[in-house]
Each structure stands twice: as C-alpha cells, then as structure tokens.
Amino acid sequence: MSTAAALPVLNLLANEGEGGNHESLSPYLTGGGGLFILLLLLFVTTRFNRDR
C-alpha cells in the first residue's frame, strides 16, 4: 500500500474513533509522575557518575 493510498484510510480511522482522554487519567498525576521519574533518574545518574 502506497503512502497516497494509505492517507485517506488513516484519516477515516482517525475521525471515526471516539477519541479523547480516558476518564481515570489525570494530566497532573501523569505529569507529576513523569517529573518524579525523571528527577529520580537524574539523581541516580549523578550519584553513580564518579568521573569528576
């Protein structure tokens, strides 16, 4: 299937779906969780980097 033939099909599939966010997902909780994980990874990386 070529790209030109796939575009209308994908557009139709994207427009048909109900879409939207899941009701149980809070953007603040998701963002806070991601921030916590990134800060934890930064802490672990800086603690194990003894090259300096």
C-alpha positions in Angstrom: 0.0 0.0 0.0 1.5 3.3 -1.0 1.5 6.4 1.1 -1.0 8.2 -1.1 -3.4 5.3 -0.8 -2.9 5.0 3.0 -3.6 8.6 3.9 -7.4 8.6 3.2 -7.8 5.3 5.1 -5.8 6.6 8.1 -7.8 9.9 8.1 -11.1 7.9 8.1 -9.9 5.8 11.0 -8.7 8.9 13.0 -12.1 10.6 12.5 -14.2 7.6 13.4 -12.8 6.9 16.8 -14.4 8.2 20.0 -11.1 9.8 20.9 -10.5 11.9 24.0 -8.7 11.1 27.2 -9.5 8.3 29.5 -11.6 9.5 32.4 -9.3 8.0 35.0 -6.1 9.7 33.7 -5.4 13.0 35.4 -3.0 15.2 33.5 -1.5 16.5 36.7 -0.9 13.0 38.1 0.6 11.8 34.8 2.9 14.9 34.6 3.8 14.7 38.2 4.7 11.0 37.9 6.8 11.7 34.8 8.6 14.5 36.6 9.3 12.3 39.6 10.7 9.5 37.5 13.0 11.9 35.5 14.2 13.5 38.8 14.9 10.1 40.2 16.9 9.1 37.1 18.8 12.4 37.3 19.6 11.7 41.0 20.8 8.1 40.3 22.9 9.2 37.3 24.6 12.0 39.3 25.3 9.7 42.3 26.9 7.0 40.2 29.0 9.4 38.0 32.2 9.5 39.9 34.4 10.5 37.0 34.7 14.1 38.1 
